[in-house]
Each structure stands twice: as structure tokens, then as C-alpha cells.
Amino acid sequence: MAHPFPSPEHGAVLAEVRMVRRAGIVGLRSLSTPELSRIVERGGPGGTATGPATVEQLLRTAVEGVGGGTLQTAAEYSLGLAGGTRDWPAADRRRRAAQVYGVSVERFRKYHELMVLGQVTERILLIAAGPTAPASGQGPAAGLAASHRALRPLVHGRRAVLMTHIHSVDLLRDIDVVVSPSNTYFELPAPFKSSVAATLRRAGARKDPTGGLVEDHVHDELRGWAARHGMPGRAALPGTVAATSAGVLGEQGIRRIYHAAVAVPRTDSNDYDVRPAVVTRAVAAAFALLARESAGQDPPLRSTCLPLLGAGRGGLSPRESFGALWPAVEAELARGAPWEVHLVVRRHAVADLVERLLTATGGADAAVEGRPR
């Protein structure tokens, strides 16, 4: 008779999360994390998926579940989950997390850090409280849901493939072009921000072993593009797309970043306006640029990944953003273009929404690869 899975205690789980914060992800192998390992063992296929790699996935899933913003960014830095921070010393990760909140390291240590790690712990406990692992062969367990889904929308009478990635954009691998939202001045946000553009800037930069900036590749190349096109101090037409390399992300197989000017800054404000029609125009422009650049690359460019442009600070809901970008994607797929099209979102709820929107119009199969039914 199987013994029931005892509910983990908040204090015990929090203590292990704080241990990971001190050691970093690279130190997981040397840590004793019985509570986190039990949660993973219960959730893994066959109930045996223990070890550092799966504890790391549990932590990533929990951090993604806090809902984005400064909280998620600070959690990623604190635990060493942000791109390029796995081997950072604990002090450097704490310092960068404090910068996210704009407070001193000491203030962050005394207040914000406990709040951040406490929220991660709450998400872990929610995962642990989920249903038991599914039968063998059904896929990942609840709380450790697949981070990739292959949708098959019906486009003009034929099935296309649309791959959805449910994780931070800096975890993408082997995709030729990633589209990044930009404002019409092509000015990138500070690298410690949580947006897609800031994450790509941060991940594309070269750093020294202590995390110090050596080369800010994406930022510098985009400034160069703006200078060549007479852009400094002048706004581009909304929907314009600028291309740069992916900097250090090239080591992950990311070759190009297309910066789509979809956000129009409001005068005397920190806010932006994004219109759905501009998102549609920008996505179409990105595909046109992909077609122009592809043949000149060796090997030719074949795949592209889109975030939900304008969602978040741009003011569009995920539904509005997807509704704006899908017509341009559908047009490319309908004409038989050779591109592999990917989407990247941070939350499973948003991936569920995309699936529902396609399914509601008869545009997707009921079976979705990577997600148990």
C-alpha cells in the first residue's frame, strides 16, 4: 500500500531555498535538499526523477509561477537562474537583485530577499499540493508541466506547426531569429529589468568571471544601426524592424535579434502606447526582413521566435497581442513560407490561452505535443 505524500512544511522548504541562494545552482549537487527532492520525486515520471537537474527545474517552475515583474527578476538573480549567473558568487547575485528593486544590498538582505524567497517557497508548496504523478507514459507531472508544446493550426486547408516555449526568452536554443519588442527610438531598457528586451540584452552581453560587463553586444550594435540610419534622437516609424546579432546568445544557437519598434513613448511619461495594428505591421516586417537576410547567411535562416509583442507595459493583454500578431504569422504560413515559427511566453496560463484561441476557430488539433490530456 502506497504511503501518502506528507505535506512539506513552509519553514523547511524555505530553509532549503535559502541554501540554494547561498550556493547557487552550480552548488546544487553538493547540497542536501530532502524536501525539494521529495517534491520532485513525487512529481517526476515514475516517481524516481531526483537529482540536481530536476530540483533546478522545480525551482525554475516555481520562479516562473510568481508572475513576472521585479519579483521574478529578483528571484532569478538571487538563485542564479538568470542567464549567465549560474556561477556568480552569492554576493554578486544579491547585489544585482538589490538593483532590481533600487535599494541597498543591506536593505534587500533584511527585507526584500526574504519576501522574494518566501514567494518562491509558496509556489513550490502549491506545486507540491498538486495531484499525484500521472500514469506512466502520460507525460510530465502536475507542477512540472512541459515547457514546450507543438500546436498544429489549420491554415488554408493544411496543417502547420507552431512551437510554443514556456520559459524565459534567454533559455531559447537553436532558433535563428528572436524578435524583441522595442520603442520607436530603439533604446534598450537597463539590463537588470525583467522585459524581453532587457533579458536579451543581458543574455547577449559578455561578462567577466565576476559578472562585470565586458561587451554590451546587443546594445552597442543597435546604437550603431540607429546611427547608420540617422536615428539618434529621432523616432522611427512604428512597425520598423532593426536587426543585430545575438551577441553571446550565439553560443546557444541564436543568430539574430530583430528589434521591432512597437512601443511609442508618451511625452513626459515612463509609459508607452502600443497599437495592435502596429504589432501586425511589425511582425510582417520581421518576416520580410527574414526573407531578405536568409539567403545571405550560411546556413540560411529558417526559424524565428516571437514573444507576445506589446503585452505587459505596452498595455495590450495577451489575447490582444496574439490577436494582432497571428494574422501576420498566418499569412506567412498560408503562402507556404519555409519558416519554422515559435512563440515564447513566460506562463502556462498564457500558453493555454494561445491554444484555446487557435482551437476555438478550428485552427488547432485537440492533441498538443508536450502536454498531457
N, C-alpha and C positions, 0 to 999 in steps of 0.2 A: 504494500500500500504506500502510495507516494505521500511524503510529508508535506504539509502546506508550507508555502514560502513565507517566512516571518517578515513582517514589515520592518524595514530598516529604520533606525532612529535618526532624526534630523541631526542631532549633535555628532553622531558617529560619522555620518556621511560628510557633514561639513568639515570635520577634522581631517578626513582623507582628501577632500578637495583643497584644503589649505596646505596639506602636504605636497600635493601636485603643484600648487602655486610656487612653493619654495623650490622644488626640484626641477620643475618644468617638464614638458612632455618627454624630452630625451632622458629624463631620470625615472620614467615610469617602471622600467624593468627592475630597478633596484628598490622600489617601494613596496611595502606591504599594504595593499588596499583591499582587505577582505570584503568590506561592504560593497564597494564598487564592483569587485569581481563577482560577487554573488548575484548582483543585479544583472550583469552581463551574462553569467552562466544561465540564469533563468530565461533570459531573452534570446540567447543565441540558438541557431539551428541545432536541434538535437540536445540542447541543454549543456553543451560542452565548450562553447566558444569563449574561453577565458584567455587572459594574457594581456600584455600592454597594448597591443594594437586595438583590441576590442574595447578596452577601457577608454582608450583615446576616442574611439567612435562614440561611445556613450557620452563622454564629455562634450564632444562636438555637437551631438544631437541636442544635448541639454542647453548648450550656449546658443545654438540657433533658435531654440524654443523661447528665449527670453524676449524676442520680438524686435530685434534691430536697435538702431539708435546708439546713443552713447553707452548705454548699459551693455549691449552686446559687444561693442568695440572694446570697452574696458575689460570685459571678461576674456575676450580673445587675447589681448595683450597680457593680462595677468597670468593666464595659464600657458602662454606660449603657443596658442592656436592660430594667431595671426600669421600670415605668410612671412617667412623669413625670420621668425622669432623663436623657433623651436629650441635653439641652443643659446638664447640670450640668458645672461645671468639674471637671477631673481630681481636684483636691484634695478637693472635696466628695464625689465618688463614693468615693474611697479612705477618707475619714473614715467614711462610712456603712457601707462594707464592713467596716471595723475594728470598728464597733459590733456587727455581726452575731456576731463571734467574741468580743466583750467584751475586746478588747485595745487597746493604744495604737496610734495611727497608725504610729508608728515600728516597733513590733513587727510590725504587719501588713505593712508595706512590706518588712521584711527577711525574713520567713518565710512568713506565710500567703498573701500575694499571689502569690508565685512558685509556691506549691503550687496555688492556685486556677487561675491561668492555665495551669499545666502540665497540670492535669486537663482543661481545655477543649481544649488542644492535642492531648492524647491522643484525645479524642473526634473532633476534626477529622481526625486521621490514620486513625481507624477508618472514618470516612465516606469518606475518600479511597481506602482499601483495598477498598471495596465493589466490586460488579460494575459494568461499564460501563453507560452510559445505555441504556435500553430503546429499542426501535424507535419510530419516530415515531408519535404518537397513543396510546401506551400509558400516558401519564401521567408523573408525576414520577419522577426518578431515585432509585436507592437512596441512602439517606443524606439525601436531601432529600424525604422522603415527605410526602404531602399531610397538612395539619394539620386537615382536615375530612373526615368520612365520613358519608354518609347511609345508615343502616340502615333496612330495611323489615320490621319484625317483623309476623308474622301474629297478629292479636289478634281472637279471636272471629270468625274467618272473613273478616276484611278486613285489608288492608294499611295499616299506619300508617307514619309516617316519624319516625325518631329520629335527630337530627343529633348526631354526636359531634365535639367540638372537642378537639384535642390540642395544647394550649399553656397558658400561664399564664392564670388567670382574668381578669386585668386587660387581656387582649388581646381580650376579647369585644366585639362591636359589635352594636348594633341588636337587643338582646334586652330585653324589657320588664322581666323579673324574674329576678334571680340569687339562688339560695338559698345561704346561707352557714352553715356549722356554728358553733354557739355552745355555751358551757357554760350550765348552768341558772341562773347568776347574770347572764347577758347581759353579761359583762365581756369586752371585746375584748382580744386579745393586743397586745403592743407592735408598732408599725407596721414595725419592722425585721425581724420574724420572717418565716418562709417559708410559713406556713399560708395557706389560702384566706381565712380571716377577716382575718388581718393584711394580706394583699395587697389585699383590697377596701378595708380601712380606709385604707391608704396611697394607693391609687389614687383614692379618693373625697375625699381631703383637698386643700385649696387651699394652694399653696405660693408663695412669692415667687421671683423670678428666681434666687436663690442656693440654693433648696431649703429655705429655712426655712418652718416651718409657719405658715400664716395662719389657716386654719379647719379643724378636725378634724371635718368634717361628720358622717360616719357614726357616729363615737364619741359625739359630743355628742347626736345625735338618739336613739341607742339608750339613752343615760343618761336622756334626757327621757322616753322610752317607759317605762322601768323606774320612774321617779319617778311618773308618772301612774298606774301600775298598782300602786303601793305595794310596789315590788320591792326598793328599796335594802337590801342586807344579807339578803335573803330569796330562797331558791331557787324558781324556777318549777317547775311540774310538767314532768318530761321529756317532750319532744314539743311543747311550746309554741312558737309561732312569732310573732316580733315583726317589724313592718315599719318600714323607714326609707326615706328617699330614697337615691339612689346618689351624692349629692354631685357632685363634679366628673366622675364617670363618666357623668353625664347628657350630657356633651358627646360621648360615644361611643354615645349611644342607649340606655344602660342607665338605666331609670327608677326601679326599686325594688330594694331588697335585703331579702329575707326571712331573718331570723336564726332558725335552727332550733335549739332547745335540746336537743341530743342527748348532750352530754358531762356526766357527773355527776362533779364533782371528788372525789377521795379525800381524806379528812381527813388533815391533817399530811403532805401529799404534793403533788408537782407533776404527778401523773398523773391520768388520767381513766378512767372506765368508760363504755363505750357499748354498749348492748344492741341487737341487730338489731330487736327489736320496737319500740323507741323510734324508730329510723330510719324504719321503716314508718309509724308514727303521725305523725311529724313531716312526712314527705312528703305524707301525706294531708291534714294540717292546712294545709300550704302551698298545696295545690290548692284547699282550701276557702276560704282567705283570698284567693287569686287570684280566685275566683268572686265573692266579696263586693266586692272592690275594683274589679274590671274595669269595671263599668258606670259607676262614678263618675269614671273617668279619661277624658281626651279627648286622643287617641283611646283606646278601651277597651284594656285589657291583653290580649295574645293569646299571648305567648311566655314561656317560663320555662326556666332552665338550672340543672341540678343537678350538683354535684360528688359524688364518692363519699363521702357523709357517714360519719364515724366511722373512715375509713381513715387510717392514719398514727398519730398519737399517741393516737387513740381506741382503738386496739388491734384494730380489725377489719381483716381482709385485704380487698383489692379485691373478691375473689369474694364474701365475706360481706356487704360493703356493698352491692354491686349486687344480690345476692340479697334484701336487705332492702328496698331502695327500689323494685325492679321491681314487686312486687305492687301498690303504690300507683299507680305510673305506669300499669301495665296496666289497673287498674280504671278510671282516667280515660279511657284510650283506648278501652276496651271499651264505655263508655257513650256514646261519640261526642262527648266534650267537645271544644270547638273549639281547644284549646291546641296550640301548636307546642312540642314538648318537645325540649330539648337536654341533652346531657351534656358536662361539661368534665373532662378528665384531663390529666395532665402528661406521660405517657409512652405511646409507641406500643404497648408491651407490654401496658399496661392496656386500651387500645382494642382490641387483638387479643383480650384475654380477654373483654371485653364482647361482641364479635362472636361468639366461639366459644360463649358461654353462650346467646345467642339462637339461634344456628344449631343447636346440639345438640338443642334441643327442637322444631326445625322452625319456629322463630319468625322467621327472617330469610332473605331471598333470598341465593343464593350470590353474586350480583353486588353489590358495595358501591361506591357512587359515591365517587369521590375516592381510591380505592385500586386500583392495578393488580393484575390477576390473572394 
